[in-house]
Amino acid sequence: TPGPWHSAAGSPPGERQYWEMTEGTLTGPRIRATIAMPGGDWYRPGPGDFGRPDVRVQLITDDQEIVLLRYTGLVPATERFKQAAENGGSTGYEDQYMRMVMFFDTAAAKYAWLTESVYIAKGRIVGKNEIEYQIYRVT
């Protein structure tokens, strides 16, 4: 089950919902990678239908290098977002303020450029348990 698993409501740092990240791709002009093994989102629901993802995934590039990705951000559960998430629909990037701050880590010299910048992303729902991000390097 991709999630959410049982909530950690009542824990000292606050409620968390757990989502498994089993499939995904990272593509751009200098990289092609897929999720190598399940990652996780320790999603923190908040007041006013705003939630905060806390994601970590392990990627393997098409040339067999490991790239780690972690990100957090802010996602308001708008009505359009809720309907798409529940029914397997899709949203546009303008339908919700789904914004992330992303950090990469790798020992591969070829991909060291990933570790030398901060990235921001905007997201949208593209299907049941599927999210798409457009990722931008902050210069």
C-alpha positions in Angstrom: 0.0 0.0 0.0 1.5 3.4 -1.0 -0.2 5.1 2.0 -1.0 6.7 4.0 -0.1 4.2 6.6 -1.4 4.6 10.1 -0.9 8.1 11.4 1.4 9.0 14.3 -1.2 11.4 15.7 -0.4 12.4 19.3 3.4 11.9 18.9 5.5 14.7 20.6 6.7 16.3 17.3 3.2 16.2 15.9 1.2 14.0 13.6 2.8 12.3 10.6 1.3 10.3 7.8 3.6 7.8 6.0 3.6 7.3 2.2 5.9 4.9 0.4 7.6 6.2 -2.7 8.2 3.2 -5.0 8.2 4.6 -8.6 9.6 7.8 -10.0 11.9 9.3 -12.6 14.2 12.3 -12.7 14.9 13.6 -16.2 16.7 16.6 -17.5 19.4 17.6 -20.0 22.2 16.1 -17.9 20.5 13.3 -16.0 18.1 10.4 -16.3 17.4 8.4 -13.1 14.7 6.2 -11.5 13.9 5.4 -7.9 16.2 2.6 -7.0 14.4 1.3 -3.9 11.4 2.5 -1.9 11.7 5.9 -0.3 9.3 7.6 2.0 7.3 10.7 2.8 6.8 11.5 6.4 4.0 13.9 5.6 3.0 16.3 8.3 -0.6 17.5 8.1 -1.2 20.9 9.4 -4.0 23.4 10.3 -6.0 24.9 7.5 -5.5 21.9 5.1 -1.8 22.8 4.7 0.6 19.8 4.8 4.3 19.6 4.7 6.0 16.7 2.9 9.3 15.3 4.3 10.6 13.1 1.5 13.7 11.0 1.0 14.3 8.9 -2.1 17.2 7.0 -3.6 17.7 7.3 -7.3 19.9 5.3 -9.7 21.0 7.0 -12.9 21.1 5.4 -16.3 24.8 5.0 -15.9 24.4 3.3 -12.5 25.3 6.1 -10.2 23.4 6.7 -6.9 21.8 10.1 -6.3 20.0 10.8 -3.1 17.1 13.4 -3.0 15.4 14.9 0.0 12.8 17.6 -0.1 10.2 19.4 2.0 7.7 22.0 1.1 4.1 23.2 1.5 1.0 21.7 0.0 -2.5 23.1 0.6 -5.3 20.6 0.1 -7.5 22.7 -2.1 -10.8 21.2 -3.2 -9.4 20.6 -6.7 -6.4 18.9 -5.1 -8.6 16.7 -2.9 -10.8 15.6 -5.8 -7.9 14.7 -8.0 -6.1 12.8 -5.2 -9.2 10.9 -4.3 -10.4 10.1 -7.8 -7.2 9.7 -9.7 -7.6 12.9 -11.6 -5.1 15.6 -12.4 -4.5 19.2 -11.5 -2.6 22.0 -13.2 0.3 23.7 -11.5 -1.9 26.7 -10.8 -4.6 24.6 -9.1 -2.7 24.5 -5.8 0.4 26.0 -4.2 2.5 22.8 -4.2 6.0 24.1 -3.7 9.2 22.2 -2.6 12.8 22.9 -1.7 15.0 20.0 -2.9 18.5 18.9 -2.1 20.6 16.3 -3.8 23.6 14.3 -2.6 25.9 12.0 -4.6 29.5 10.8 -4.6 29.5 10.6 -8.4 31.8 13.2 -9.9 29.7 13.4 -13.0 26.7 14.6 -11.0 28.5 16.8 -8.4 26.7 19.8 -10.0 23.6 18.5 -8.3 25.1 19.0 -4.8 26.3 22.6 -5.5 22.9 24.3 -5.7 19.5 24.4 -4.0 16.5 23.5 -6.1 12.9 24.6 -5.9 10.0 22.8 -7.5 6.3 23.2 -8.2 4.0 20.2 -8.3 0.7 18.9 -9.5 -1.2 15.7 -9.4 -1.1 13.6 -12.6 -3.0 10.5 -11.4 -3.8 8.2 -8.5 -0.8 8.5 -6.1 1.2 10.3 -8.8 2.8 13.7 -8.6 4.8 15.6 -11.2 7.3 18.3 -10.4 9.0 20.9 -12.5 12.4 21.5 -10.7 14.4 24.7 -11.0 18.0 25.4 -9.9 18.3 28.5 -7.7 21.2 30.6 -9.0 
